[in-house]
Amino acid sequence: MALSVAGPDLPYGEVGRVAVDRLLDVLPDPVRVGVDELRRKVRTAADLDNPSDVRIRRTLEQGVQQSRVVRLEYTDGAGVTTSRDVDPVGFLERDAAWFLIAWCHLREAGRMFRFQRIAKARLTRRQTAEHDVDDLLGWVPFDPEMP
């Protein structure tokens, strides 16, 4: 149920959904029926009308997994589009939206990039520098928690 509630932009969500399907396949019938009954009682307000591009999300996932620099074409909140290289280090969910946590080479600082504002993402061959997720989030005005 948690995977469903997290919405379509959940990083590594596709892998998680496959694992859940396999798990459900091996449950005894009474347990599987109970799980299905619970799933029908859960609703989400995820932005299903504006999901991020699956190819972009997969590129970001690979960048985090492989510690490789990703080149983004990103449009900020003011509508300004830039091309920038980032060291992707993790993901953050906030207000029903997913963000890439990264070190931005252009700004020389930790930044969060909203999935829906990333127009293009290309994995480069360059390895990232080592960055701590919490250090990169040190500038945000809230306390992010690890699930």
FIVEX-996648 format. One record per atom (N, C-alpha, C, O): residue number from 1; atom name; x, y, z. Coordinates in nm, 3 decimals, decimal comma. Atoms other than C-alpha are relative to their C-alpha. Layout:
N
pos:site:X:Y:Z
NUM:CA:X:Y:Z $
...
REM end
This chain:
147
pos:site:X:Y:Z
1:N:0,083:-0,119:0,000 $
1:CA:0,000:0,000:0,000 $
1:C:0,087:0,125:0,000 $
1:O:0,053:0,225:-0,063 $
2:N:-0,088:-0,118:-0,007 $
2:CA:0,286:0,237:0,077 $
2:C:0,051:0,038:-0,138 $
2:O:0,061:0,157:-0,170 $
3:N:-0,046:-0,030:0,136 $
3:CA:0,415:0,207:-0,280 $
3:C:-0,109:0,071:-0,079 $
3:O:-0,080:0,163:-0,156 $
4:N:0,111:-0,063:0,071 $
4:CA:0,071:0,299:-0,413 $
4:C:-0,019:0,143:0,045 $
4:O:-0,040:0,232:-0,037 $
5:N:0,022:-0,133:-0,056 $
5:CA:0,037:0,599:-0,183 $
5:C:0,112:0,095:-0,041 $
5:O:0,088:0,215:-0,056 $
6:N:-0,114:-0,085:0,033 $
6:CA:0,385:0,728:-0,276 $
6:C:-0,013:0,063:-0,138 $
6:O:0,056:0,161:-0,167 $
7:N:0,026:-0,061:0,130 $
7:CA:0,260:0,800:-0,628 $
7:C:0,091:-0,051:-0,110 $
7:O:0,184:-0,128:-0,086 $
8:N:-0,070:0,052:0,116 $
8:CA:0,392:0,740:-0,977 $
8:C:0,145:0,045:-0,013 $
8:O:0,221:-0,016:-0,089 $
9:N:-0,136:-0,051:0,012 $
9:CA:0,713:0,939:-0,931 $
9:C:0,097:-0,061:0,100 $
9:O:0,215:-0,025:0,100 $
10:N:-0,084:0,060:-0,103 $
10:CA:0,848:0,729:-0,645 $
10:C:0,129:-0,056:-0,061 $
10:O:0,122:-0,142:-0,148 $
11:N:-0,124:0,058:0,050 $
11:CA:1,218:0,663:-0,711 $
11:C:0,006:-0,150:0,031 $
11:O:-0,029:-0,193:0,141 $
12:N:-0,008:0,146:-0,010 $
12:CA:1,275:0,290:-0,767 $
12:C:-0,137:-0,063:0,019 $
12:O:-0,147:-0,178:0,061 $
13:N:0,136:0,049:-0,017 $
13:CA:0,896:0,252:-0,761 $
13:C:-0,033:-0,118:-0,088 $
13:O:-0,105:-0,209:-0,046 $
14:N:0,029:0,110:0,091 $
14:CA:0,884:0,023:-1,063 $
14:C:0,056:-0,131:0,054 $
14:O:-0,011:-0,234:0,050 $
15:N:-0,062:0,119:-0,058 $
15:CA:1,124:-0,224:-0,899 $
15:C:-0,081:-0,044:0,123 $
15:O:-0,103:-0,163:0,143 $
16:N:0,079:0,031:-0,118 $
16:CA:0,922:-0,203:-0,578 $
16:C:-0,134:-0,063:-0,034 $
16:O:-0,178:-0,156:0,033 $
17:N:0,130:0,056:0,040 $
17:CA:0,593:-0,271:-0,757 $
17:C:0,014:-0,143:-0,050 $
17:O:-0,072:-0,226:-0,022 $
18:N:-0,024:0,137:0,045 $
18:CA:0,738:-0,581:-0,923 $
18:C:0,020:-0,092:0,122 $
18:O:-0,032:-0,203:0,126 $
19:N:-0,023:0,079:-0,122 $
19:CA:0,857:-0,704:-0,581 $
19:C:-0,131:-0,024:0,075 $
19:O:-0,155:-0,135:0,123 $
20:N:0,129:0,015:-0,068 $
20:CA:0,512:-0,642:-0,429 $
20:C:-0,087:-0,102:-0,074 $
20:O:-0,149:-0,187:-0,011 $
21:N:0,080:0,096:0,078 $
21:CA:0,341:-0,831:-0,713 $
21:C:0,048:-0,143:0,024 $
21:O:-0,033:-0,235:0,039 $
22:N:-0,055:0,135:-0,025 $
22:CA:0,575:-1,127:-0,661 $
22:C:-0,035:-0,048:0,140 $
22:O:-0,066:-0,166:0,160 $
23:N:0,035:0,035:-0,137 $
23:CA:0,511:-1,120:-0,288 $
23:C:-0,148:-0,038:0,011 $
23:O:-0,182:-0,138:0,074 $
24:N:0,143:0,030:-0,003 $
24:CA:0,135:-1,109:-0,336 $
24:C:-0,031:-0,134:-0,065 $
24:O:-0,122:-0,205:-0,022 $
25:N:0,022:0,127:0,070 $
25:CA:0,156:-1,406:-0,575 $
25:C:0,022:-0,121:0,091 $
25:O:-0,041:-0,225:0,070 $
26:N:-0,032:0,116:-0,085 $
26:CA:0,297:-1,631:-0,301 $
26:C:-0,076:-0,001:0,133 $
26:O:-0,062:-0,095:0,210 $
27:N:0,077:-0,003:-0,123 $
27:CA:0,063:-1,526:-0,018 $
27:C:-0,114:-0,101:-0,006 $
27:O:-0,169:-0,126:-0,113 $
28:N:0,118:0,086:-0,003 $
28:CA:-0,205:-1,770:0,093 $
28:C:-0,124:0,081:-0,040 $
28:O:-0,131:0,201:-0,013 $
29:N:0,118:-0,070:0,050 $
29:CA:-0,544:-1,684:-0,060 $
29:C:-0,068:0,089:0,104 $
29:O:-0,099:0,204:0,072 $
30:N:0,069:-0,088:-0,096 $
30:CA:-0,706:-1,554:0,264 $
30:C:0,079:0,128:0,031 $
30:O:0,020:0,234:0,050 $
31:N:-0,083:-0,117:-0,028 $
31:CA:-0,411:-1,318:0,327 $
31:C:-0,003:0,095:-0,119 $
31:O:-0,015:0,217:-0,101 $
32:N:0,002:-0,084:0,122 $
32:CA:-0,405:-1,195:-0,034 $
32:C:-0,133:0,073:-0,012 $
32:O:-0,136:0,191:-0,048 $
33:N:0,132:-0,064:0,005 $
33:CA:-0,781:-1,125:-0,022 $
33:C:-0,007:0,112:0,104 $
33:O:-0,060:0,219:0,075 $
34:N:-0,001:-0,104:-0,103 $
34:CA:-0,732:-0,932:0,304 $
34:C:0,081:0,121:-0,042 $
34:O:0,040:0,235:-0,018 $
35:N:-0,084:-0,111:0,049 $
35:CA:-0,453:-0,724:0,151 $
35:C:-0,074:0,078:-0,107 $
35:O:-0,074:0,201:-0,105 $
36:N:0,076:-0,068:0,105 $
36:CA:-0,668:-0,647:-0,155 $
36:C:-0,113:0,084:0,059 $
36:O:-0,140:0,194:0,010 $
37:N:0,107:-0,076:-0,065 $
37:CA:-0,954:-0,537:0,073 $
37:C:0,056:0,129:0,062 $
37:O:-0,006:0,234:0,052 $
38:N:-0,062:-0,119:-0,058 $
38:CA:-0,721:-0,299:0,257 $
38:C:0,042:0,099:-0,108 $
38:O:0,023:0,220:-0,092 $
39:N:-0,046:-0,087:0,109 $
39:CA:-0,577:-0,162:-0,069 $
39:C:-0,116:0,079:-0,060 $
39:O:-0,097:0,193:-0,102 $
40:N:0,117:-0,069:0,055 $
40:CA:-0,929:-0,072:-0,189 $
40:C:-0,048:0,112:0,092 $
40:O:-0,131:0,193:0,051 $
41:N:0,044:-0,101:-0,096 $
41:CA:-0,972:0,146:0,121 $
41:C:0,097:0,116:0,012 $
41:O:0,076:0,207:0,092 $
42:N:-0,101:-0,105:-0,007 $
42:CA:-0,667:0,366:0,061 $
42:C:-0,012:0,089:-0,124 $
42:O:-0,031:0,039:-0,235 $
43:N:0,004:-0,098:0,109 $
43:CA:-0,673:0,683:-0,151 $
43:C:0,124:0,090:0,011 $
43:O:0,181:0,106:0,118 $
44:N:-0,115:-0,089:0,001 $
44:CA:-0,396:0,919:-0,253 $
44:C:-0,032:0,124:-0,081 $
44:O:-0,117:0,122:-0,170 $
45:N:0,018:-0,125:0,074 $
45:CA:-0,378:1,276:-0,377 $
45:C:0,124:0,030:-0,084 $
45:O:0,153:0,145:-0,113 $
46:N:-0,120:-0,019:0,081 $
46:CA:-0,062:1,221:-0,580 $
46:C:-0,038:0,067:-0,132 $
46:O:-0,150:0,051:-0,181 $
47:N:0,023:-0,074:0,123 $
47:CA:-0,031:1,437:-0,891 $
47:C:0,006:-0,096:-0,119 $
47:O:0,105:-0,099:-0,191 $
48:N:0,003:0,099:0,107 $
48:CA:-0,133:1,165:-1,136 $
48:C:-0,014:0,064:-0,137 $
48:O:0,015:0,000:-0,238 $
49:N:0,018:-0,068:0,128 $
49:CA:-0,211:1,423:-1,406 $
49:C:0,132:0,053:-0,055 $
49:O:0,141:0,083:-0,174 $
50:N:-0,126:-0,059:0,044 $
50:CA:0,149:1,547:-1,420 $
50:C:0,119:-0,082:0,053 $
50:O:0,206:-0,027:0,122 $
51:N:-0,113:0,078:-0,050 $
51:CA:0,386:1,257:-1,349 $
51:C:0,128:0,038:-0,074 $
51:O:0,125:0,092:-0,185 $
52:N:-0,127:-0,028:0,066 $
52:CA:0,754:1,294:-1,427 $
52:C:0,021:-0,103:-0,111 $
52:O:-0,043:-0,207:-0,114 $
53:N:-0,035:0,088:0,109 $
53:CA:0,901:1,134:-1,737 $
53:C:0,073:-0,122:0,055 $
53:O:0,170:-0,108:0,131 $
54:N:-0,058:0,124:-0,052 $
54:CA:0,987:0,769:-1,667 $
54:C:0,148:-0,010:-0,037 $
54:O:0,229:-0,055:0,044 $
55:N:-0,141:0,009:0,043 $
55:CA:1,312:0,791:-1,869 $
55:C:0,088:0,092:0,085 $
55:O:0,200:0,057:0,120 $
56:N:-0,076:-0,093:-0,084 $
56:CA:1,424:1,093:-1,668 $
56:C:0,017:-0,060:0,139 $
56:O:0,127:-0,059:0,194 $
57:N:-0,008:0,059:-0,134 $
57:CA:1,342:0,921:-1,339 $
57:C:0,099:-0,117:0,002 $
57:O:0,176:-0,130:0,098 $
58:N:-0,096:0,112:0,006 $
58:CA:1,537:0,609:-1,444 $
58:C:0,144:0,051:-0,008 $
58:O:0,234:-0,007:0,053 $
59:N:-0,135:-0,057:0,010 $
59:CA:1,837:0,824:-1,538 $
59:C:0,045:0,052:0,136 $
59:O:0,160:0,031:0,175 $
60:N:-0,034:-0,050:-0,133 $
60:CA:1,827:0,993:-1,197 $
60:C:0,030:-0,116:0,095 $
60:O:0,125:-0,109:0,174 $
61:N:-0,023:0,118:-0,084 $
61:CA:1,800:0,654:-1,024 $
61:C:0,137:-0,061:-0,028 $
61:O:0,210:-0,096:0,065 $
62:N:-0,131:0,054:0,037 $
62:CA:2,103:0,528:-1,218 $
62:C:0,113:0,090:0,050 $
62:O:0,215:0,041:0,098 $
63:N:-0,101:-0,093:-0,047 $
63:CA:2,298:0,841:-1,133 $
63:C:0,028:-0,016:0,148 $
63:O:0,143:-0,015:0,190 $
64:N:-0,017:0,021:-0,143 $
64:CA:2,236:0,788:-0,761 $
64:C:0,067:-0,134:0,027 $
64:O:0,162:-0,142:0,104 $
65:N:-0,054:0,135:-0,023 $
65:CA:2,308:0,413:-0,776 $
65:C:0,146:-0,011:-0,040 $
65:O:0,226:-0,074:0,030 $
66:N:-0,133:0,017:0,056 $
66:CA:2,623:0,444:-0,985 $
66:C:0,096:0,114:0,035 $
66:O:0,211:0,112:-0,007 $
67:N:-0,082:-0,118:-0,036 $
67:CA:2,754:0,774:-0,838 $
67:C:0,061:0,064:-0,124 $
67:O:0,182:0,084:-0,132 $
68:N:-0,045:-0,063:0,124 $
68:CA:2,772:0,932:-1,182 $
68:C:-0,069:0,134:-0,018 $
68:O:-0,187:0,150:0,015 $
69:N:0,052:-0,134:0,027 $
69:CA:2,725:1,295:-1,281 $
69:C:-0,114:-0,008:-0,103 $
69:O:-0,106:-0,084:-0,200 $
70:N:0,113:-0,008:0,093 $
70:CA:2,394:1,373:-1,454 $
70:C:-0,009:0,143:-0,052 $
70:O:-0,001:0,238:0,026 $
71:N:0,020:-0,132:0,061 $
71:CA:2,348:1,662:-1,697 $
71:C:-0,151:0,022:-0,013 $
71:O:-0,220:-0,055:-0,079 $
72:N:0,142:-0,032:-0,001 $
72:CA:2,006:1,823:-1,645 $
72:C:-0,030:0,121:-0,085 $
72:O:0,051:0,213:-0,096 $
73:N:0,060:-0,122:0,052 $
73:CA:1,799:2,066:-1,843 $
73:C:-0,115:0,026:0,095 $
73:O:-0,212:-0,050:0,100 $
74:N:0,091:-0,024:-0,112 $
74:CA:1,603:2,226:-1,560 $
74:C:-0,062:0,139:-0,009 $
74:O:0,007:0,237:-0,037 $
75:N:0,071:-0,128:-0,003 $
75:CA:1,340:2,499:-1,542 $
75:C:-0,035:0,031:0,145 $
75:O:-0,107:-0,045:0,210 $
76:N:0,024:-0,034:-0,141 $
76:CA:1,331:2,676:-1,206 $
76:C:-0,140:0,059:0,018 $
76:O:-0,216:0,073:-0,078 $
77:N:0,132:-0,052:-0,032 $
77:CA:1,026:2,821:-1,032 $
77:C:-0,034:0,130:-0,070 $
77:O:-0,152:0,162:-0,086 $
78:N:0,023:-0,126:0,071 $
78:CA:1,070:3,152:-1,214 $
78:C:-0,012:-0,020:-0,151 $
78:O:-0,033:0,077:-0,225 $
79:N:0,012:0,028:0,142 $
79:CA:1,059:2,979:-1,553 $
79:C:0,129:0,008:-0,078 $
79:O:0,127:0,001:-0,201 $
80:N:-0,130:-0,009:0,066 $
80:CA:1,431:3,011:-1,628 $
80:C:0,057:-0,141:-0,018 $
80:O:0,067:-0,218:0,078 $
81:N:-0,054:0,133:0,030 $
81:CA:1,579:2,705:-1,800 $
81:C:0,151:0,007:-0,012 $
81:O:0,206:0,093:-0,081 $
82:N:-0,146:0,008:0,006 $
82:CA:1,943:2,612:-1,749 $
82:C:0,042:-0,144:-0,024 $
82:O:-0,033:-0,239:0,004 $
83:N:-0,063:0,132:0,012 $
83:CA:2,168:2,322:-1,837 $
83:C:0,106:-0,005:0,108 $
83:O:0,186:0,087:0,122 $
84:N:-0,096:0,007:-0,111 $
84:CA:2,370:2,202:-1,540 $
84:C:0,036:-0,144:0,028 $
84:O:-0,044:-0,236:0,009 $
85:N:-0,046:0,131:-0,045 $
85:CA:2,576:1,909:-1,421 $
85:C:-0,021:-0,009:0,150 $
85:O:0,006:0,086:0,223 $
86:N:0,024:0,020:-0,143 $
86:CA:2,483:1,764:-1,084 $
86:C:0,054:-0,135:0,044 $
86:O:0,062:-0,230:-0,035 $
87:N:-0,036:0,126:-0,064 $
87:CA:2,611:1,497:-0,849 $
87:C:-0,124:-0,048:0,075 $
87:O:-0,152:0,003:0,184 $
88:N:0,122:0,045:-0,067 $
88:CA:2,290:1,309:-0,761 $
88:C:0,034:-0,085:0,121 $
88:O:0,118:-0,175:0,113 $
89:N:-0,031:0,076:-0,122 $
89:CA:2,290:1,176:-0,404 $
89:C:-0,122:-0,063:0,065 $
89:O:-0,106:-0,152:0,149 $
90:N:0,116:0,060:-0,062 $
90:CA:1,931:1,094:-0,313 $
90:C:-0,129:0,066:-0,045 $
90:O:-0,131:0,145:-0,139 $
91:N:0,132:-0,047:0,038 $
91:CA:1,562:1,173:-0,325 $
91:C:-0,075:0,048:0,123 $
91:O:-0,050:0,002:0,234 $
92:N:0,081:-0,056:-0,108 $
92:CA:1,315:1,370:-0,116 $
92:C:-0,143:0,013:-0,050 $
92:O:-0,167:0,058:-0,162 $
93:N:0,141:-0,023:0,028 $
93:CA:0,935:1,367:-0,110 $
93:C:-0,047:0,110:0,091 $
93:O:-0,024:0,107:0,212 $
94:N:0,052:-0,113:-0,079 $
94:CA:0,770:1,689:0,001 $
94:C:-0,124:0,053:-0,071 $
94:O:-0,122:0,079:-0,191 $
95:N:0,124:-0,056:0,053 $
95:CA:0,415:1,815:-0,048 $
95:C:-0,047:-0,073:-0,126 $
95:O:-0,083:-0,011:-0,226 $
96:N:0,047:0,087:0,110 $
96:CA:0,323:1,521:-0,277 $
96:C:0,081:0,017:-0,128 $
96:O:0,030:-0,008:-0,237 $
97:N:-0,088:-0,011:0,116 $
97:CA:0,617:1,591:-0,510 $
97:C:0,135:-0,063:0,035 $
97:O:0,176:-0,064:0,151 $
98:N:-0,132:0,060:-0,018 $
98:CA:0,951:1,415:-0,559 $
98:C:0,108:0,093:-0,053 $
98:O:0,091:0,159:-0,155 $
99:N:-0,114:-0,084:0,034 $
99:CA:1,285:1,594:-0,574 $
99:C:0,128:-0,083:-0,003 $
99:O:0,142:-0,178:0,073 $
100:N:-0,135:0,053:0,000 $
100:CA:1,640:1,496:-0,665 $
100:C:0,082:0,087:0,093 $
100:O:0,081:0,210:0,081 $
101:N:-0,096:-0,071:-0,086 $
101:CA:1,889:1,591:-0,393 $
101:C:0,135:-0,012:-0,068 $
101:O:0,180:-0,123:-0,097 $
102:N:-0,125:0,006:0,076 $
102:CA:2,216:1,684:-0,562 $
102:C:0,091:0,117:0,034 $
102:O:0,048:0,220:0,086 $
103:N:-0,097:-0,109:-0,001 $
103:CA:2,532:1,890:-0,558 $
103:C:-0,003:0,059:-0,140 $
103:O:0,023:-0,011:-0,238 $
104:N:0,009:-0,067:0,128 $
104:CA:2,490:2,146:-0,836 $
104:C:0,135:0,064:-0,032 $
104:O:0,183:0,149:0,043 $
105:N:-0,129:-0,056:0,041 $
105:CA:2,814:2,226:-1,021 $
105:C:-0,015:0,147:-0,040 $
105:O:0,077:0,226:-0,018 $
106:N:0,022:-0,138:0,041 $
106:CA:2,664:2,548:-1,161 $
106:C:-0,008:0,093:0,120 $
106:O:0,054:0,200:0,119 $
107:N:0,019:-0,085:-0,118 $
107:CA:2,563:2,688:-0,821 $
107:C:0,102:-0,028:0,110 $
107:O:0,110:0,046:0,208 $
108:N:-0,100:0,042:-0,099 $
108:CA:2,843:2,511:-0,629 $
108:C:-0,061:-0,011:0,139 $
108:O:-0,009:0,040:0,238 $
109:N:0,072:0,017:-0,127 $
109:CA:2,595:2,412:-0,359 $
109:C:-0,100:-0,115:-0,014 $
109:O:-0,132:-0,159:-0,124 $
110:N:0,106:0,100:-0,001 $
110:CA:2,342:2,152:-0,257 $
110:C:-0,130:0,061:-0,049 $
110:O:-0,163:0,175:-0,015 $
111:N:0,128:-0,047:0,055 $
111:CA:2,011:2,184:-0,440 $
111:C:-0,097:-0,117:-0,005 $
111:O:-0,059:-0,234:0,001 $
112:N:0,104:0,098:0,025 $
112:CA:1,680:2,005:-0,482 $
112:C:-0,064:0,033:-0,134 $
112:O:-0,093:0,150:-0,162 $
113:N:0,056:-0,019:0,134 $
113:CA:1,539:1,956:-0,832 $
113:C:-0,131:-0,078:-0,010 $
113:O:-0,132:-0,201:-0,003 $
114:N:0,131:0,063:0,010 $
114:CA:1,167:1,888:-0,868 $
114:C:-0,008:-0,083:-0,128 $
114:O:0,024:-0,033:-0,237 $
115:N:0,005:0,089:0,115 $
115:CA:1,113:1,591:-1,099 $
115:C:-0,073:0,061:-0,120 $
115:O:-0,024:0,054:-0,232 $
116:N:0,082:-0,052:0,110 $
116:CA:0,842:1,765:-1,304 $
116:C:0,065:0,117:-0,073 $
116:O:0,021:0,152:-0,183 $
117:N:-0,067:-0,114:0,064 $
117:CA:1,075:2,057:-1,383 $
117:C:0,125:-0,042:-0,078 $
117:O:0,191:0,042:-0,139 $
118:N:-0,116:0,050:0,074 $
118:CA:1,348:1,838:-1,532 $
118:C:-0,047:-0,040:-0,139 $
118:O:-0,122:-0,136:-0,154 $
119:N:0,040:0,027:0,138 $
119:CA:1,306:1,845:-1,910 $
119:C:0,084:-0,110:-0,063 $
119:O:0,034:-0,187:-0,144 $
120:N:-0,091:0,101:0,054 $
120:CA:1,608:1,627:-1,989 $
120:C:0,099:-0,039:0,109 $
120:O:0,134:0,042:0,195 $
121:N:-0,104:0,049:-0,092 $
121:CA:1,854:1,414:-1,794 $
121:C:0,084:-0,100:-0,076 $
121:O:0,032:-0,195:-0,136 $
122:N:-0,091:0,091:0,070 $
122:CA:2,161:1,245:-1,937 $
122:C:0,110:-0,042:0,095 $
122:O:0,176:0,042:0,156 $
123:N:-0,106:0,055:-0,084 $
123:CA:2,396:1,018:-1,747 $
123:C:0,134:0,020:-0,070 $
123:O:0,148:-0,015:-0,188 $
124:N:-0,134:-0,016:0,057 $
124:CA:2,761:1,110:-1,804 $
124:C:0,088:-0,116:0,046 $
124:O:0,044:-0,203:0,121 $
125:N:-0,095:0,105:-0,041 $
125:CA:3,067:0,887:-1,762 $
125:C:0,078:0,041:0,125 $
125:O:0,149:-0,041:0,184 $
126:N:-0,078:-0,050:-0,113 $
126:CA:3,211:1,105:-1,484 $
126:C:-0,057:-0,047:0,133 $
126:O:-0,178:-0,047:0,153 $
127:N:0,040:0,039:-0,135 $
127:CA:3,202:0,980:-1,126 $
127:C:-0,025:0,126:0,083 $
127:O:0,038:0,230:0,062 $
128:N:0,030:-0,113:-0,087 $
128:CA:3,056:1,210:-0,862 $
128:C:0,102:0,007:0,113 $
128:O:0,170:-0,090:0,144 $
129:N:-0,073:-0,013:-0,125 $
129:CA:3,239:1,346:-0,563 $
129:C:-0,087:-0,062:0,110 $
129:O:-0,206:-0,084:0,090 $
130:N:0,075:0,055:-0,113 $
130:CA:3,136:1,202:-0,226 $
130:C:-0,074:0,113:0,071 $
130:O:-0,013:0,214:0,109 $
131:N:0,082:-0,100:-0,067 $
131:CA:2,849:1,399:-0,069 $
131:C:-0,091:-0,068:0,102 $
131:O:-0,137:-0,180:0,079 $
132:N:0,093:0,050:-0,102 $
132:CA:2,642:1,348:0,245 $
132:C:-0,138:0,060:-0,024 $
132:O:-0,152:0,181:-0,040 $
133:N:0,137:-0,047:0,027 $
133:CA:2,265:1,369:0,191 $
133:C:-0,041:0,107:0,100 $
133:O:-0,092:0,212:0,060 $
134:N:0,043:-0,096:-0,102 $
134:CA:2,202:1,548:0,521 $
134:C:0,076:0,131:-0,009 $
134:O:0,019:0,237:0,016 $
135:N:-0,076:-0,124:0,017 $
135:CA:2,482:1,798:0,460 $
135:C:-0,058:0,083:-0,116 $
135:O:-0,067:0,206:-0,107 $
136:N:0,056:-0,072:0,114 $
136:CA:2,331:1,885:0,121 $
136:C:-0,137:0,060:0,032 $
136:O:-0,177:0,160:-0,028 $
137:N:0,132:-0,051:-0,038 $
137:CA:1,991:1,936:0,286 $
137:C:0,009:0,098:0,117 $
137:O:-0,095:0,141:0,168 $
138:N:-0,016:-0,087:-0,115 $
138:CA:2,135:2,156:0,561 $
138:C:-0,062:0,137:-0,015 $
138:O:-0,087:0,205:0,085 $
139:N:0,054:-0,134:0,025 $
139:CA:1,993:2,471:0,399 $
139:C:-0,151:0,004:-0,004 $
139:O:-0,209:0,113:-0,008 $
140:N:0,146:-0,001:0,014 $
140:CA:1,628:2,359:0,383 $
140:C:-0,066:0,039:0,133 $
140:O:-0,013:0,007:0,239 $
141:N:0,063:-0,051:-0,123 $
141:CA:1,385:2,519:0,632 $
141:C:-0,091:-0,101:0,070 $
141:O:-0,183:-0,061:0,142 $
142:N:0,078:0,103:-0,068 $
142:CA:1,239:2,186:0,751 $
142:C:0,094:-0,115:0,034 $
142:O:0,208:-0,117:-0,012 $
143:N:-0,083:0,112:-0,041 $
143:CA:1,369:1,864:0,906 $
143:C:-0,038:-0,126:-0,076 $
143:O:-0,132:-0,195:-0,038 $
144:N:0,029:0,122:0,074 $
144:CA:1,374:1,585:0,647 $
144:C:0,036:-0,123:0,084 $
144:O:0,133:-0,121:0,160 $
145:N:-0,023:0,122:-0,075 $
145:CA:1,355:1,235:0,792 $
145:C:0,028:-0,116:-0,095 $
145:O:-0,023:-0,120:-0,207 $
146:N:-0,026:0,120:0,076 $
146:CA:1,490:0,906:0,668 $
146:C:-0,114:-0,099:0,029 $
146:O:-0,147:-0,120:0,146 $
147:N:0,110:0,094:-0,025 $
147:CA:1,206:0,653:0,620 $
147:C:0,048:-0,126:0,071 $
147:O:-0,032:-0,215:0,100 $
REM end
